[in-house]
Structures are given as C-alpha cells and as structure tokens.
Amino acid sequence: MRLWVGAYAADAGSAEGIGILQAGEADDAGAGGPLGMVGTAVAAPGSPSWIAPHPSGEILYAALESDGVVQAYRRVSDTRLAPLGAPIDAGAAVCHVAVAPDTSFLVASCWGDGRVVRMDLDAAGRPSRPVIAAAATDPYESSAEEGTLSTGARVSGAVVPDLAAAARALREAAGEEYAHLIPAYDDVPETDAESEEAVAGARVSRAHQATFLPGGLVATTDMGLDLVRIWRTVPGGLRPVQDVVLPKGSGPRHGLWHPSGHFYVVTELSREVFVLATDREGRWHVRSGEQLLGTLETDTAAELSMGRDGSALYAGVRGSDTVGVLAVRGAGESLQLTALAETGTHWPRHHLVVDDTLLVAGQLADEIVSLPLDARTGVPGRVRHRTVSPSPTRLLARR
C-alpha cells in the first residue's frame, strides 16, 4: 500500500515536501511488507507537518507550519500533487488541520498563537474565508482550585514542569543538533502591559488539534492552557459550548473519538490518557485517566491511535522512544496500560495502525519503521522493516 508522509522541510528539517511511502506492493491492503520511499509528491518548503484528506481522496490539506498557512493540493497523477488555490492564512505555527465530514469547511489549529480557525471549502475543495474562533482563557488564573475540573470532577495528574521549563529540558535532552526542532513553548509573546517578571511565568494558549464529534460538535485541544474545548458548528463559524479543564501542566495534545461514545485525550507533558464523556444533560466530564507508567520526566507524548477493532489504544512517547498500549475496559469509560514497547526509532512523532502492523515516523531518526502487532495482546514486536524518510511527522494512508 501507499501512504502520504507529512514532514518538516528545510526550515526545520530535511524534507522537500509531502512524500510517498510504499509498504509492500503498491496495491497491498496491508502495510506489513518492506518499506520504501517512492519520492516527493510536491515541494512544500513551508513544512507540511500535518496533512489531512478530503473524503474524495483526491485532495490533501497541509498545515504549512513555518508559513502559518493552510494549502490545498490535488492529485494530478499517482505520484504527484499540485497546489489547489492559494494558501490561506491561519496563524503562527499552524500544526493541524481537520476536514468536516460534510466537506463544507475545515478547522486549523495553531500552537504558536493559540488560534482555532474555521475555513470554508468550496465545491472544488478550495479553502477560503478564515474565521478565528473565540480565544481561550486560562482556567487557572481564576479562583478555581488547582486540579478541579469545570465539570466538578477531580482527577489525579502527574506533577510536571510548565511549558517553558519543559521546552528547555527537551532541548537539552535532544542536543544541539535537534534542539531547534523543539517547539518554542518558552517563547512568550512580547507585551507592554506586563513587567518582565510577570511575563516570565505566563501561560500561553497553544491550540494543537481539532476532532469532529457526532452531533455537529468539534473538540479542540489547548496544550498551553490545559483545555479540551467543545464547539458547536454554526453557519460561518464555531460557537463555544464548554471548556473541560485538565490538570495544570498536563498539556492536552491530541484526541481520539471512540465508537463507544468516549473521547480519549493524550497529554504531551504529563504523559497520560484521559477519558471524556457526556452526562444526560450533554455536559462533558472526565471519567478517568491512565498514566503511561515507565516513561521519563523529560519524555513527551505525541500521537494517540486506535487498534483495528477498537479494543486497544497506542500512545507514542518521544524521548525514551516507546509506545504505550492501553486496553479499553468496560464500555469504554476506563483504560488500562498493558505494555510499554520500544518503537525502534528516535522521536516517534506519529504512528498509524494498519491491520496487524504499527507504522512509526521517527522524526529525529529520519526514518519510518514498521512493527508487527501480536494478534492476541496487540503489543508491538521488534522492528520488521525500516526506510529512510527525511523528518517525517505524519503518516496518512492513501485512498
């Protein structure tokens, strides 16, 4: 089979643009065969760190992170993409884009300035008319008790450094060669309204992902302010519905909707996976959380994915370069960590389950690897295949 590969380009990595990965034969349904890069589908010097598909399979949307724009591309051949329309401004360090199920719009998330941006899609799939959603506010600047959710529930979270301290620790761990690839969480925007002392410890909004939920809802994560924000889609924009507050310093990064009706969220800094669900009144609550035990204090969690039958989740961990395997328990309201397996590559930025295979993008190793999944336990085995791939950050199966 073939997959699209998002990556950091020369401004922050070594890729030319969006690549094409082949696993086994091009027409294989699975990804267990030998890996190889087919080539670059389109040059994108602005770093297409995240790519998302149009349901037709003929259009890709890329978050060009260093340019702060969203660019649409159309397939012009089996191995080539071409720009579709002009790039659309999103915000500083746009890092994620998600397409609405009805293809009428997309949502872009920007970790640089915290923006959540809605863009219309026309009949041809071209984005336009960006609308910036309401900005997030820090729940921990209020009188709310630390560790208490807006929903009234309490959860236990690991004691972790703030974003600025975490960024400094990560750069030290990555070394001089890779330090520039660590997001500038300690780069607080300048302000003339506060003193240097006040700004030094400021918490800054860092939107990171959007997930479409049933019933016309969208969930977005805000790493900087420890929020999962719930929105309702309305004509021309997004209307805030509720903010769910996670433990201070946890850093919610990516979420995953589960067929059981639960929403799972992995936290980058505290390395946990939280389970969110609604009550009878439709209010969102945290039901439980599971720590990725065995990880290091300088580790950061990355992607969260689901196994083929929904019975297991996989949470990537950068630093110790592992993946946590979590079993879905009960009716989906709880998780249990069953294994922490080595990925066999460095800095697993993204991973993808394809049937009985786990594909992992080793961003700082400049490679993609595949690991077999045990049919009974779902635990990954040792690396089966690997291929050179410059600065990979996103794997997307082609349709």
C-alpha positions in Angstrom: 0.0 0.0 0.0 1.0 3.6 -0.3 0.8 6.4 2.2 1.3 10.2 2.2 4.1 11.5 4.5 3.9 14.9 6.1 7.3 16.3 7.2 9.4 19.2 8.2 11.1 20.9 5.3 14.5 22.6 5.2 13.4 25.4 7.5 13.1 22.9 10.4 14.1 19.5 9.0 15.4 18.0 5.8 12.3 17.0 3.7 11.4 18.7 0.4 7.7 18.5 1.0 5.0 15.8 1.1 6.4 12.4 0.5 5.0 9.0 -0.6 5.7 5.8 1.4 5.2 2.3 0.0 4.7 -0.7 2.2 4.9 -4.0 0.3 3.3 -3.8 -3.1 1.5 -0.6 -4.1 -1.9 -2.4 -4.2 -1.5 -4.3 -1.0 -4.3 -3.8 1.5 -1.9 -4.1 4.5 1.4 -2.4 5.5 3.4 -5.4 6.6 5.7 -5.6 3.6 9.1 -3.9 3.0 9.2 -0.1 3.3 10.5 2.3 0.7 10.0 6.0 -0.2 8.6 6.5 -3.7 9.6 10.1 -3.8 8.3 13.7 -3.1 4.7 14.3 -4.4 5.0 18.1 -4.1 7.6 20.5 -2.9 6.4 22.4 0.2 9.2 24.5 1.8 6.8 25.8 4.4 6.9 22.4 6.3 3.7 20.4 5.8 4.0 18.9 9.3 0.3 17.8 9.2 -1.8 16.7 6.3 -5.5 15.7 6.2 -7.6 14.2 3.4 -10.7 15.3 1.6 -13.2 12.4 1.7 -12.9 12.1 -2.1 -9.3 11.0 -1.7 -8.3 13.4 -4.5 -7.4 16.4 -2.3 -5.0 16.9 0.6 -4.8 19.8 3.0 -1.5 20.7 4.6 -0.7 22.8 7.6 2.4 24.6 6.4 3.7 25.2 9.9 6.5 27.6 9.3 4.5 29.7 6.9 1.4 29.9 9.1 -0.9 28.9 6.2 -3.2 26.1 5.0 -2.6 24.9 1.5 -4.8 22.5 -0.5 -3.3 20.1 -3.1 -5.0 18.0 -5.7 -3.7 14.7 -7.2 -2.6 15.1 -10.8 -1.1 11.6 -11.1 -0.4 8.6 -8.9 2.8 10.2 -7.6 2.2 13.9 -8.0 0.3 16.7 -6.2 -0.3 20.2 -7.4 -1.5 23.3 -5.4 -5.2 23.9 -5.5 -5.9 27.5 -5.0 -3.9 30.0 -2.9 -2.5 29.4 0.6 -4.9 30.7 3.3 -3.6 32.5 6.4 -4.3 30.5 9.6 -1.9 31.7 12.4 1.5 31.3 13.9 2.8 27.7 13.7 -0.3 26.1 12.4 0.2 22.4 13.2 -3.1 20.6 12.5 -6.0 20.7 10.0 -9.2 18.6 10.1 -11.9 18.4 7.4 -15.6 18.4 8.4 -17.4 15.2 7.5 -19.8 17.1 5.1 -16.7 18.7 3.5 -18.2 22.2 3.9 -15.3 23.6 6.0 -12.1 22.7 7.8 -10.6 23.7 11.1 -7.0 24.7 11.6 -5.2 24.7 15.0 -2.2 26.9 15.7 0.2 26.2 18.6 2.1 29.4 18.0 -0.7 31.9 18.9 -3.5 29.5 20.1 -5.8 30.3 17.2 -8.6 27.9 16.2 -9.6 28.9 12.6 -12.6 27.8 10.6 -12.2 27.9 6.8 -15.0 27.4 4.2 -14.4 24.8 1.5 -16.0 25.4 -2.0 -17.3 22.7 -4.3 -13.9 22.1 -5.7 -12.4 21.8 -2.2 -10.6 25.1 -2.1 -10.4 26.7 1.4 -11.3 30.4 1.9 -12.8 32.9 4.3 -10.9 32.1 7.5 -12.8 33.0 10.7 -10.9 33.0 14.0 -12.9 31.4 16.8 -13.1 32.8 20.3 -9.8 32.8 22.1 -9.2 30.6 25.1 -8.8 31.9 28.7 -6.6 30.3 31.3 -8.8 28.5 33.9 -6.0 28.5 36.4 -6.0 32.3 36.6 -9.4 32.2 38.2 -10.2 31.2 41.7 -10.8 27.6 40.7 -9.0 25.0 42.8 -6.0 23.6 41.0 -6.8 20.1 39.8 -10.5 20.7 39.9 -12.4 20.4 36.6 -15.0 22.8 35.4 -17.3 19.8 35.4 -16.9 19.3 39.1 -15.0 16.1 38.8 -11.5 15.6 40.2 -8.7 13.7 38.6 -5.1 12.9 39.5 -2.4 14.2 37.3 1.4 13.9 37.4 3.4 16.8 38.7 5.1 18.1 35.6 7.1 21.3 34.7 5.3 24.2 33.0 5.6 24.5 29.2 8.6 26.8 29.4 10.6 24.5 31.7 9.6 21.5 29.6 10.9 23.1 26.4 14.2 23.9 28.0 14.6 20.3 29.3 13.6 18.9 25.9 16.2 21.0 24.1 18.9 19.8 26.5 17.8 16.2 26.0 17.7 16.5 22.2 21.2 18.0 22.0 22.4 20.9 19.8 21.7 19.0 16.5 18.0 18.7 17.2 17.3 21.5 19.7 15.8 23.8 17.0 13.0 21.3 16.4 11.6 21.6 19.9 8.5 24.0 19.9 9.3 27.3 21.5 6.9 26.9 24.4 9.2 29.3 26.4 9.0 32.0 23.8 6.3 34.2 25.4 4.9 36.9 23.1 6.0 40.4 23.9 3.6 42.6 25.8 3.8 46.2 27.1 1.1 45.6 29.7 3.1 43.4 32.0 6.5 43.5 33.6 9.3 41.1 32.5 8.8 39.3 35.9 5.1 38.7 35.2 5.7 37.6 31.6 8.4 35.1 32.6 5.9 32.7 34.1 3.0 33.4 31.8 0.9 30.6 30.4 0.1 30.9 26.7 -2.6 29.4 24.6 -1.3 26.6 22.3 -4.1 25.1 20.1 -3.0 21.7 18.8 -5.7 19.6 17.2 -9.4 19.5 16.2 -11.6 16.4 16.2 -15.1 16.2 14.8 -17.6 14.6 17.1 -21.1 13.4 16.5 -24.0 15.9 16.6 -22.2 18.8 14.9 -19.6 19.2 17.7 -15.9 19.9 17.4 -13.3 19.2 20.2 -10.0 21.1 20.2 -7.1 20.7 22.5 -5.1 23.6 24.0 -1.7 22.4 25.3 -0.8 25.7 26.9 -3.9 26.3 28.9 -4.7 22.6 29.7 -8.1 22.7 28.0 -10.3 20.5 25.8 -12.6 23.0 24.2 -16.0 21.9 22.8 -17.6 23.8 20.0 -20.8 23.7 18.0 -20.6 24.3 14.3 -22.8 27.2 13.2 -23.1 28.9 9.8 -19.8 30.7 9.2 -18.1 29.8 12.5 -17.7 27.9 15.7 -19.7 28.6 18.9 -18.1 27.7 22.2 -20.1 25.2 24.2 -17.9 24.1 27.1 -14.3 24.1 28.3 -13.1 20.9 30.1 -10.1 21.6 32.3 -7.4 19.0 32.7 -4.7 19.1 35.4 -2.4 22.1 35.3 0.7 21.5 33.2 -0.6 18.3 31.6 -0.6 19.7 28.1 -3.5 18.0 26.2 -2.2 17.4 22.7 -4.3 15.0 20.6 -7.8 13.5 20.9 -9.5 10.4 19.5 -13.2 9.7 19.2 -14.1 6.1 20.0 -17.1 4.1 18.8 -18.1 3.6 22.4 -19.0 7.3 22.6 -16.0 8.3 24.6 -13.3 10.9 23.7 -9.7 10.0 24.6 -7.1 12.7 25.0 -3.3 12.2 25.3 -1.4 14.8 27.3 2.0 15.7 26.0 3.6 16.8 29.2 2.2 14.6 31.9 2.0 11.6 29.6 -1.5 10.5 30.4 -4.6 9.5 28.5 -7.9 10.9 29.8 -11.4 9.6 29.1 -14.0 12.2 28.4 -17.8 11.6 28.1 -21.1 13.4 28.4 -23.7 13.1 31.0 -27.5 13.0 30.4 -27.6 16.8 30.1 -24.9 16.7 27.4 -22.2 18.2 29.7 -18.7 16.8 29.2 -16.8 15.3 32.1 -13.5 13.5 32.7 -14.4 9.9 33.6 -10.9 8.5 34.2 -7.3 8.8 33.3 -4.4 6.4 32.9 -0.7 7.3 33.3 1.9 6.0 30.8 4.0 4.4 33.6 7.6 3.8 32.8 8.2 7.0 30.9 10.8 9.6 31.8 10.3 13.1 33.2 11.8 14.6 30.0 9.6 12.4 27.7 6.7 13.9 25.8 3.7 12.1 24.5 2.8 12.5 20.8 0.1 10.7 18.8 -2.8 8.6 20.0 -4.3 6.0 17.7 -6.7 3.1 17.9 -6.3 -0.6 17.0 -8.3 -2.1 14.2 -11.1 -3.4 16.4 -11.1 -0.5 18.9 -10.1 -2.7 21.9 -6.7 -1.0 22.3 -5.1 2.4 22.0 -1.5 3.3 21.2 0.2 6.3 22.7 3.6 7.3 21.3 6.3 8.7 23.7 9.2 10.8 22.5 12.5 10.7 24.4 12.5 7.1 25.6 11.0 6.3 22.2 8.3 4.0 23.3 4.6 3.3 22.6 2.1 2.7 25.4 -0.5 0.0 24.7 -3.8 0.7 26.6 -6.7 -1.7 26.8 -10.2 -0.2 26.5 -12.1 -1.5 29.5 -15.8 -1.7 30.4 -18.0 0.2 28.0 -15.0 2.4 27.1 -15.1 4.5 30.3 -11.7 3.3 31.5 -8.3 2.4 30.2 -5.6 0.1 31.4 -1.9 0.3 30.4 -0.9 -3.2 29.4 2.6 -2.6 27.9 5.2 0.0 27.1 7.1 -1.2 24.0 10.1 0.1 22.2 9.5 1.7 18.8 13.0 1.0 17.5 13.4 4.6 16.2 14.1 8.0 17.6 11.4 10.6 18.4 8.2 8.8 17.3 6.3 11.9 16.3 3.4 10.0 14.7 2.2 6.4 14.3 -0.5 4.6 12.5 -2.1 1.2 12.9 -2.8 -0.7 9.6 -4.4 -4.1 10.4 -1.6 -6.1 12.1 1.2 -3.5 11.6 2.2 -0.4 13.5 4.0 2.2 11.3 6.1 4.8 13.2 7.5 8.1 11.9 10.9 8.6 13.7 11.2 12.3 13.2 14.8 12.8 14.5 16.0 9.5 13.1 14.9 10.5 9.6 13.1 7.2 9.1 9.9 5.3 9.1 9.7 1.8 10.7 7.1 -1.0 10.9 6.4 -3.3 13.8 4.2 -6.4 13.9 1.3 -6.4 16.3 0.6 -9.5 18.4 -2.7 -10.9 17.3 -3.7 -11.8 20.9 -2.3 -9.0 23.0 -1.9 -6.2 20.5 1.6 -5.5 21.8 4.2 -4.4 19.1 7.1 -6.6 18.4 10.6 -5.7 17.2 11.1 -3.6 14.0 10.4 -5.7 10.9 11.2 -3.1 8.2 12.6 0.4 8.0 13.3 3.0 5.4 15.0 6.4 5.3 12.5 9.3 5.3 13.5 12.9 6.0 12.0 14.4 9.1 8.6 12.5 9.0 5.9 14.0 11.2 2.6 12.5 9.8 1.6 9.2 8.1 -1.7 9.1 6.2 -3.0 6.1 4.3 -3.9 6.9 0.7 -7.5 6.1 -0.5 
